[in-house]
């Protein structure tokens, strides 16, 4: 199984990714080294985000952009929440690479690549190799989500309490512990350890040959070790920025009917009643007789 940058990213490209991460952490005031699912909050600070489950398991995410009437940029990202949570997190970080300009800021549809563990731009699915921009976005996601210093610290602590990663079982146990901590995909975790010199290229190749499902698979090992429950969770989250609040505001301002508000909220699995709103709360208007009586009293 090939490395996600396919050998195409040179040292200067990777150095630029490191510089971009350091700059963005400072500019965006990102204090935590370990981002995990806080990546969704970072993404929501940059654009409108629709989290919604669809049955197409090959579609991870898509990114669109245009402009508001005043010319300011309008950006939108969709995340398929019918995927394992670890893939949702990776997709969000990948799209941040485009939005933040680490990779080119261009719209895309992100789908599973041939190995199913790394996403690729749909237009490049039939290409022999992904474009440099997609390689950069994937590498950024891996480096941003799995901080090198934290991994090294966890490895140092690990070997103080265990033997070095001298056996397949030891290596796998450490990998699963990292996956569980970072909510990170298996392939990304293995490759980060190779990039940091913690395991050899030969070890990485052997580990990447372990099947995802079936006998002696990653899924079986995760269950045996009691790890990565959140990684594999299919959240089916339904959320679109402040959409529900806007629907309620439109109802309160009489721009839409109660039925329309109810229909809009149902898309996201909610009801007006859950928000303390009932149909009886429709605005009450004075009759003409009441208005005349009110005027006479003034």
N, C-alpha and C positions, 0 to 999 in steps of 0.2 A: 504494500500500500504506500503510495507516494506521500511525501511531505506536502502539507498544504500550500507551501510556496513553490513547490516543484523545482527548487533550486534556482528559481528565476529572480528571487529577491537577493540583491547583493548586500554586503555589509553596510554600504552607505544608505540603502533603503531602510534597513532595520534601524540604523542609527537615527534616521529622520523620524521613525515611528517613536523611538524612545524620547527624542526631543519634543515631539508633539504631545506625548502623554504628560511629560513633565510640565510643559507650558500650559496645557489644558487644566491640569490639576491646580495650578496656581491661578489661572484666569477664572476658573469656575469655582474656586474655593472648595475643592474636593479634598477633604481631610482624611477620610478613611482610605487606607491602602487597599483593603479588600472590598470590592464593589458589590459583588454578589447580585442580588435582585434589586439593589438600589439603582441599578442601571435603568430601570423603568422610570424612576423619578427624574433622573438626568435627561432621559429622552423626552419626557413630558414637559420639561422646562424649555425644550428647544422647538417643539412642534406639537400639533394635535396627534394623539395616538388612539387608534381604534384597536382594542383587544377583543377578539371575537373568535369563537370556534367554527371552523368549516371542515368539511369531510375530506378535502383534498390534502392528504398527509404529505404530499411532496412540496406544497407551498408553505414556506416558513414565514415570509413577510413580503411587503412591498412598500416602496417609498415613492411619493409623488410630490411635486411642487409646482406652484404657479405664483401669481401675484394678486394681492388685494387691489381694489380700485385705486387706492392711493399710491400704488407701485411698490409697496413693501412686500417682502417675500412671504408666501404662505406655504407651509410645509406640513406634510401628512404622512404618517407611518401606520401601516396595518401589521399586527402580529397575530398569527394563527395560534389560538390558545387550545386547539385540539392536538397540539404536539406536546411531547414531554417538556416539563418546565425548564430543563437545562438547555433545550434548543430554543425556547422562547428568549431566554436570557442572552444566549449567544447572538441570536438574530437582532436583538435590540442593540447590542454593542456594535455589531457589524454596521447597522444603519447609522449609528452615531458617528462612525468613521467617515461616512459620506457627508452627513450633515455638518460636522465640524471641519470638513475640508482636509482631513488627513488623507483620504482617498478623494477622487473627484466627486463633486457635489452634483451627481446626476441621478435622476429617477431610475428605479429598477424594480424587477420582480425577482425575489430570492427563492430558489427552489433547491431541493436535495440534489447533490451531485451523485456520481456513480457509486460512491462508497456509502452514501446515505448519512454520513456523520459530519459532512462539511457542506455548507450551502454554496450555491453558485448563481450568478445572474442568469436568468432564463435564456437570454439571447446567446449565452456562451455554453449552453448545455451540450451542444453537439460539437463544440470546438475541441481540438486536441489538448489545449492547455487554457486555463482561465487567464483573463487579462491581468496585467500588473495591478490595476486598480483593485480588482477583487482579491488578489493575493494580499495586498496591503491592508484592505479592510478586514480580512480574516485574521491576519497576523496582529493587527491592532486590537481586535476583539480579544484574542488570546492573551496578549501582553497586558491589556488594560484590566481584564477580569482576574488574571492569575499573576499577582505581583511577584516579581523575582525575589525580592528580599524576604518576603513572607514565606515563600516556598523554601528558600534556603534555611530560614530559621526553623521551620517545621521539620525539615530533613535533619538538621543538627540535633534537634530535640529527639527525633525518632531514633537516631543511631546511639544516643546516650542511653536509651531504654531498651533497645533491641540490637540484634546483630546488624551489620551493614546489609544493604540490599543484595546479598550474595546468592539468593535462591529465587526461583520463580514465585513461590508463595509469599516471600517477604516483599518482593517488588509489587506484587498484585495487592497485597494488604495495604501498602503505603499509597499506591495509586487510588484505591477505593477510599481511603481516608481523605485524600486531597479532593477527590470528586465530591464526596459528601460535604466537605467544608465549603468549597467554592461553588457548589451546585454546577459543576462543570462536566461537559461531555468527556467520555473515555479517551477518544483519540486526541483531543486537545490537551488533556492532562499528560498523556504519554509523551507527546511531542514537546511540551513545556519542560519535562524532565530531561529529555534529550538535549534541548536547546541550552539548558543550564548545566549540562555536563554531569548530571546526577546518574543517568544511565547511558549506556553506550548506544551507538546506532544499531548494532546487532541486537541488543536487548529490546530496543524500541520496535524493530522490525518483527521480532518474535512476539512481542506483546500485542502488536497491532493485528497479528494473524488470529488472535483469539476471537471466536465468533461472538456476535452480540446476543444471539438466542440459541436455544438448544442445550444439549448436554455439555457440561463444563464451560458454559458461556459466561459472559459478563453479567447478564441478568441473574443467573443462578448463583454466582459468587456474591453478588450484592445482597441477595436474599439470605444466603448462608451467614454472611458477616453482619447482617442487620444494618446495612448502609444504603445511602442514596435513595431513600424513600421519596424525598422532595424532588430529586432529579427526574424521577420517572413519573411524577404526578401529572396527569392530564387535567389541568385546572379548569378548562372551559370557561374562563373568565369572560364576562361581557361588560365592557366599559368603553366609553368614548368621551374622553376629556370631561367637560362640564355639560354634556348633552342633556342629562336628566334635569339639571338645574335650569337650563334654557327652556326646556319643554314646560316646566312648571311656571317659569316666569311668563312665557307666552300665554299660558292658560290664565294666569292671574290678570294679565293685561288684555284678556279677551281677544287675543289674536287667533287662538285655536279653541275648539270645543273640548269638553271633558272627554268625549269619545276619542278624539284625535290624540289628546295627551295620553290617554290610556293605551292606545295603539302604539304610540312611540315608545312608551315605557316598557311595553311588553316585549319589544325587540331585545331589551337587555334584562329580561326576566324579572321585571319589577311591576308593581301596581301602584296606582295613586293612593290606595288605602294604606300601603306600607309607609307612605310619606305623610300620613295623617290627613289625606285629602279625600273627601267623599263627594259624590255627585250633588248632594244637597247643598254644597258650598258654592254652587254657581252664583254669580253676582245677582243680587236682588235689586230690582229697579222700582222707583216710585211710580205709582199710577198717575194719570193726569189729574185725577181728583185730589190725590195726596199732595201733588206739587202745588195745586191751586190753594189748598188749605194751608200748606207751609208758607206760601207767599203772603197770604192774608195775615198770618201771625207775625210777620216781620214789621 
